[in-house]
Amino acid sequence: MLLGSTIDPRLIVQDYSGIAKAGETQGQMYAQLGKDIGGAISNVSQMSQQNKQMQGQVDAASKGYESLAKAFPDQAEFFSTQAQGLNDPNTSLAEKIGALSSGSNMFGSFLQMNAAEQARRLAMMRFESSGGGGDPSRGGQ
């Protein structure tokens, strides 16, 4: 028997699967990192678009309040105050959107009060033109 003849050459073969597995894991990590960065960029883009839309709503509402201040001089102070609040650079966009929501509720109430006042004036004019005396809401007394 020769020296070394009992050594099986298959036992000398080196196993590189651990290194291959580490490379595969690292590749997956970089793929996920790229996916996460792409998702973050997409989210920032969507948020930027939403902010532009909200700022457009705020700008339109501000111009609307300014127009209403001119159209309704007796309520000009209210509308001007609302417009100034929307144009305040120290107010965040979220606060401005919140103010728009509450302002629209107040505006709806204003419209109802204005319509009721106009209906009352119209009834008074009709009552006076018909020759009635007194207050029409009290049956002419």
C-alpha positions in Angstrom: 0.0 0.0 0.0 1.3 3.3 -1.0 1.4 6.3 1.2 -1.8 8.4 0.6 -3.5 5.7 -1.4 -6.2 5.5 1.2 -7.3 9.2 0.8 -10.5 9.7 -1.0 -10.2 12.6 -3.4 -13.9 13.4 -3.1 -13.2 14.6 0.5 -10.8 17.3 -0.7 -13.5 19.1 -2.8 -14.3 22.4 -1.2 -17.9 23.5 -0.6 -18.5 27.2 -1.7 -22.2 27.1 -1.1 -21.9 29.2 2.0 -20.3 32.0 0.1 -22.8 31.7 -2.7 -25.7 31.9 -0.2 -24.1 35.0 1.4 -23.9 36.7 -2.0 -27.5 35.8 -2.7 -28.6 37.2 0.6 -26.7 40.4 0.0 -28.2 40.7 -3.5 -31.7 40.4 -2.0 -30.9 43.0 0.6 -29.8 45.5 -2.1 -32.9 44.7 -4.2 -35.2 45.4 -1.2 -33.3 48.6 -0.4 -33.8 49.8 -4.0 -37.5 48.9 -3.8 -37.9 50.8 -0.5 -36.1 53.9 -1.9 -38.3 53.8 -5.0 -41.4 53.6 -2.8 -40.3 56.5 -0.7 -39.7 58.6 -3.8 -43.2 57.7 -5.1 -44.8 58.6 -1.7 -43.0 62.0 -1.7 -44.2 62.6 -5.2 -47.8 61.8 -4.3 -47.7 63.9 -1.2 -46.3 66.8 -3.2 -49.2 66.5 -5.7 -51.7 66.4 -2.8 -50.1 69.5 -1.3 -50.4 71.3 -4.6 -54.1 70.4 -4.9 -54.8 71.5 -1.3 -52.9 74.8 -1.9 -55.0 75.3 -5.0 -58.1 74.9 -2.9 -56.8 77.3 -0.3 -56.0 79.9 -3.0 -59.4 79.5 -4.6 -61.2 79.9 -1.3 -59.1 83.0 -0.4 -60.1 84.6 -3.7 -63.7 83.6 -3.2 -63.7 85.2 0.3 -62.3 88.4 -1.1 -65.0 88.4 -3.8 -67.7 87.8 -1.2 -66.3 90.6 1.0 -66.9 93.0 -2.0 -70.3 91.5 -2.8 -71.6 91.6 0.8 -70.3 94.8 2.4 -72.2 94.2 5.6 -70.3 90.9 6.1 -67.0 92.2 4.6 -65.1 92.0 7.9 -65.9 88.3 8.3 -64.9 87.4 4.8 -61.8 89.5 4.9 -60.7 87.8 8.1 -61.2 84.4 6.6 -59.2 85.4 3.5 -56.4 86.8 5.7 -56.3 83.6 7.7 -55.9 81.6 4.5 -53.1 83.8 3.3 -51.1 83.8 6.5 -47.7 82.4 5.8 -47.3 81.3 9.4 -50.3 79.0 9.2 -49.6 75.4 8.1 -51.4 74.0 5.1 -53.2 71.5 7.3 -54.5 74.3 9.5 -55.7 76.2 6.4 -57.6 73.1 5.2 -59.2 72.8 8.6 -60.1 76.5 8.5 -61.7 75.9 5.1 -63.8 73.2 6.5 -65.1 75.2 9.4 -65.4 78.3 7.1 -67.5 76.4 4.7 -69.9 75.5 7.5 -70.1 79.2 8.6 -70.6 80.2 5.0 -73.5 77.8 4.6 -75.1 79.4 7.7 -74.4 82.8 6.3 -76.2 81.9 3.0 -79.2 80.6 5.0 -79.4 83.8 7.1 -79.0 85.9 4.0 -81.7 84.1 2.1 -84.0 84.4 5.2 -83.3 88.1 5.4 -84.0 88.6 1.7 -87.3 86.6 2.0 -88.3 88.8 5.0 -87.5 92.0 3.0 -89.5 90.7 0.0 -92.4 89.9 2.2 -92.2 93.3 3.8 -92.1 95.0 0.4 -95.1 93.0 -0.8 -97.0 93.7 2.3 -96.3 97.4 2.1 -97.2 97.5 -1.6 -100.6 95.8 -0.9 -101.5 98.7 1.4 -101.1 96.7 4.7 -99.9 98.4 7.8 -97.8 97.1 10.6 -95.4 94.2 10.7 -96.3 91.3 8.3 -94.7 88.8 10.6 -97.3 89.8 13.2 -100.2 89.6 10.9 -100.2 93.4 10.2 -100.5 94.5 13.8 
